[in-house]
Amino acid sequence: MAKSKPPRKKYDPRKMQRRIEAKETAFVKRLIRESEAREMTHDDLKRLALAYHGAFATLRLVGGHDAFKDVAAAMLIAEEFARIGIGAEFKPEIDEALKALERLQHRAIGRDGKAGTGRWVLDGDGLKAVGKGMAAYDCQMEVATYGELREAVLVAAEKNDQRWAVDAVNDVLKEAA
């Protein structure tokens, strides 16, 4: 080689692999962005409605803690939707439904040293309030996108742990003492 030519670059065996990975990452990010902007399909709405309305029917008829948790999750998602501006006009109905669910939890578990009934069934006023809250939730779901739903589910899961589990743990600890 002549002295006037620059030296060769060192061979990089991972250069092609990094280039492919960068293209794949950009492609995946674009797909995620597009899917989050997409509105919920009718099948998705039907599947979610079956799950939450099935839990509501169970809570209405025979009760159960699992059904309570599912309905509470739906109401917390609806509350988060209202907070970010999706169906904000339904905020009073959602708050009433959450209060009814709190009353149900206190009645089932017990409160302030009183023993609970152990039954997870809604009373008449609670049934009306939660029914209106579920109707508001359905209206919100019709206009929400996947990205908004994902955000609402994450926030609702965090609130669910804070709101419902803490009361139950405190009551159990009081009974044990």
Secondary structure, DSSP 8 states (H G I E B T S, - for coil): --TTS-------TTHHHHHHHHHHHHHHHHHHHHHHHSB--HHHHHHHHHHHHHHHHHHHHT--HHHHHHHHHHHHHHHHHHHHTSSGGGHHHHHHHHHHHHHHHHHHH--TT----------HHHHHHHHHHHHHHHHHHHH-BHHHHHHHHHHHHHHHIIIIIHHHHHHHHHHH-
